[in-house]
Amino acid sequence: MLNDDHYDLEKVKERILEYLSVRKIKEKMKGPILCFIGPPGVGKTSLGRSIARSLGREFVRMSLGGVRDEAEIRGHRRTYVGALPGRIVQGIKQAGTNNPVFMLDEVDKIGMDFRGDPSSALLEVLDPEQNFAFADHYLSVPFDLTNVMFITTGNLADTIPGPLRDRMEIIYLSGYTTEEKLGIAKKYLLPKQLDEHGLTSKILTITDSALNLLITQYTREAGVRNLEREIANLCRKVAKRIAEGKIKHFMVTVKNLQGFLGVPKYLPEEEMEHDEIGVSTGLAWTEAGGDIIYIEATTMKGRGNLTLTGQLGDVMKESAQAALSYVRSKAKTLGISDDVFAKTDIHIHVPAGAIPKDGPSAGITIATAVASVFTGRPVNKNIAMTGEVTLRGRVLPIGGLKEKTLAAKRMGIRRVILPKRNKKDLEDIPKYIKQDMEFIFADSMEQVLKVALKGKKQRS
């Protein structure tokens, strides 16, 4: 059933099967509190529905987004006019059973004000040690919630209050790859939209290459919501032509896709034509998946000032300062004369200046661009890199490895420099992504520069 409803998501399915296995062996068990964290549109809420279907239980959904009143969870005392039980007890009453699958959506967007703190009221609901005697003010008798399987969802784990996060088992759902989106579009989205628009696969066919173009150039997201909208848009256009009696059957290909949907909304980053001095290729994580960023460094006569542009956040600015300090401290090893820094201004720019950027994982990319511009050695354009750098030149681990690796593969870059401590995370990346790719693991900046910088000193 899980495979029928969802493509991939192996870890989540594995966890649900483990739960079912324990239930099969031990009849009475405490319901686990699962928390699905991931970007919008990856199927967190629909996963709850298919879990309920696979368990043969009722499904109840409650959104916590913007809930500020503690009485929403615990109910009102009966002395109040119009008193009601809390929404937990109401949901169980609505399900008509004491063991439903109860989904608490948007747990990271819960609020608090003078009416109390709902997240603190949820502690009792979501703590397996306490929820056998949940006290709803309206019922005024303890209510047993141990049979309920609670599932919470959110976009970010950081905004969930610490004590509440501690009571949940967090399962991260990362964004989908282009190949996975193609599979989802063919298996689920296209048949669903054809059905909703009164079409069949005999009337409208979309080639795989057209779907691929639709995914890469008309949408930019981690999930598949916008992809579904674009497919619906395509179906409407075809339905209009059929209603006008113009065509009986239509095939959408790469050539005629633009005629339906207009010009592409997103164009991929252009590939660098040749190795350049002071330009290094970095890998970035965004909410829409991985991306390639080019970091440029240039020098001019001055007094040793550092200029940073490209809408950089505080963490990224500090990374740039740490990278420059590292290069200055290793001037002798890199063959740079000490007095150069006092007479030279350096400007570091990260293109796509309108997009805010932050995080420490561009550290080694910035350090490579700076080292390149001062040594006059070009950076190998066929290598992409990611990692945080320290003042001593140590390379620290980063997150979002799957998305970053995918971004490199999309751009045709086959060699990627990664922090040594991220080696273990490669196991989570599907084999088809790792094929034809070479991963270079570095734990010091010296190793990075050895691989990334080419040839002997040139004049920039």
C-alpha positions, 0 to 999 in steps of 0.5 A: 500500500505504501508503494502504491501511494508513494514513490521512493521514501524508503527510510520512512516506509522501513520505519512504518514496517518496523512499527507494524512488525512490533505490533504483530509480535506485541499486542499492547505497545505505546504508540510512537510519535513520528515527526516528518520534517521536510520541504513543502510538497514532498508528501508528508501529509499524504504519507499520514493517510497512507499509513492509516490505510495500511494499518486499517485505522481511521485517519484524523488531521489537525493543523497546528499552524497559528494555534495560540490558545492552550484551550485548543489542545486541553479544552475549556472547563464546563463553567464557561459558556459554550465550553468545548473539549480540546481538539485532540478529544474532538478528533478521537470522537470524530474518528469514533475509535480510540486508536486512530492515526492522528496527524498534527500538521505544521507543528513548527508553526505553533504560536504562543501569547497571553492565552497560554502556550499550546506547545507546552500543552502538547507535551502531555499529549506527545509523551508516551510516559504521560499520555495514558492519563491525558487531562482534558479540562472539559472531560475532567477525567483522565483520557488514555491516548496510548493507543493513538498513533501520533504523526507530526509534520513540519518544514523545519526542526529548528523552530519546534520547541526543544522539549517538544522535539525531544518527545518525537522521533524525527524522520527527515524527508529530503527533496526529490531528484529529477529522476524521482520527479519523473517517476512521480509524474509518470506514475501519479501526477499525470494519470491523476490530472488526466482523470481530473480534466476528462482526458485519457492517455490516448488523447494526451501523451507527454514524452519523457524528455518533455517531462524532464524539460518541464521539471528542470526549466518550468519548476524549481522546488524540492517537492512536486506541487508546482510540477502538478500545477504545470501538468494541470496547465498542460491538460487545460490547454489540450482540453481547450483545443479538443473542446474547439474540435481542433484535435483528437490526439496530441503528443507533447514533445520538447519542440512543442512544449514551449507553445503550450507553456510559454518560455521556460521560467528557470534556465540552468546556470551556464557552464564555465568555458575554461579554467579561470583565476579567482573563480571557483565552483561551489555547491549550495543547498536551497529549499528547492534542492541543490544548486551550483554557485560560482564564487569570484575573487579579484584584487586591486591596488589598495590598503588590504580592505576586504569587500563582500557582495552578493547579499551574503548573510552574517555566517557567510561573511565570517566564512569569507573573513576566515578564508582570507585569514587562512590564505594570509597565514599560509602565504609562505607555503603558497608562494605569496609575498607577505607585503602583497596583502597590505597593498592590495584590496580584495573583492569577493562576489557571489553572483545571483546578487538578488538572492540572499545566501548564508551558511558556512559550507562555502568556506573552502570554495571562498578560500580556493578562489582567494588562494587562486587570485593571490597565487595566479593559479587557475581553478579547475573548472571540472571540480565542485566543492563544499565544506566549512573552513577553520582558521587553521585550515581544517575542513569541517562537515556540512549538510544537504549532501544528496542535493549538492551531489545532484546539482554537480551531476546535473551540471556535468561535473564529475569530481566533487571535493567533500569533507572527510567526515561526510564520507559516512553520509554517502551511504544515504545517496542512491547508487544511480546518483553516485555512478560515474562520479569521483569523490575526493575527501579532504580534511585540510585546506592544503589537500583541497588546494592541491586538487583544485588549483592547476599548474604553476603561477600565472599573472592574473 
